[in-house]
Amino acid sequence: MYSKKELSQWVVAYCVAYDVEHVIISPGSRNAPLTIGFTNHPKIKTYSIVDERCAAFLA
C-alpha cells in the first residue's frame, strides 16, 4: 500500500535509490502520505517519535 500522492511516492523512491535505510517520522496528518510510503516499503525501517525536537536529535 502506497500513498496516492505522486510527490510522496517520488520522495520514497529517491530515498531508496540513495540507499536510505532508516527514517524517523513524527506522526501528523500533514506528513501522512510520507508515513504511509515509508512504513510500507520493505527496504526502509521507520521509527516513530512523537516530539519533533526529540526526533531531530535522534536523527
N, C-alpha and C positions, 0 to 999 in steps of 0.2 A: 504494500500500500504506500503510495507516494502522494504528495500534495498535488493539487491541480494547478497550483500557481507555477507558471513556467520559470519565473526568476528563481524561485527556491529550488527547483529541480536543477537549474544551471549551477547554483552555488554548491549544492551537494555533489554534483558531477565533477566540478572543478576541484573540490576538496579531495575527492577520491583520486582524481588524476594526479594531484600533487602529493599523494601518499599521506594525507591526514588520517590518522588512526583514532584520535581521541577528540571529542568535542564536549565542552562544558556548556550546559543550557540553563538559563534562568527562565522558568515557566512563565508564560503570559500569552494573552490572546494575540498580540502583535507578532510574535515570532512562532506561532503555531505551525505555519507551513514548513518552516525550517526544522522545528522539533519533529514533525511527522517524517520528514525526509531523512533526517539523521538517525532517528531511533529505529527506523525500519530498514536501514541499509546494513547488509551483513558485514561490511568491511570497517564500519565505524562503531566504536564503543562510546556511548554517551554517558555523561554524568549530570545529574540534575541538582543544582544548587539554587535554593530559593532566593537568597540575598545576592544582589548583583555585585556588591562590593566584595563579598567573600568569593564569588565566582571568578571575578577578575584577579584576585590574589592567587587563587588556586591555579588559574590558567597560567 
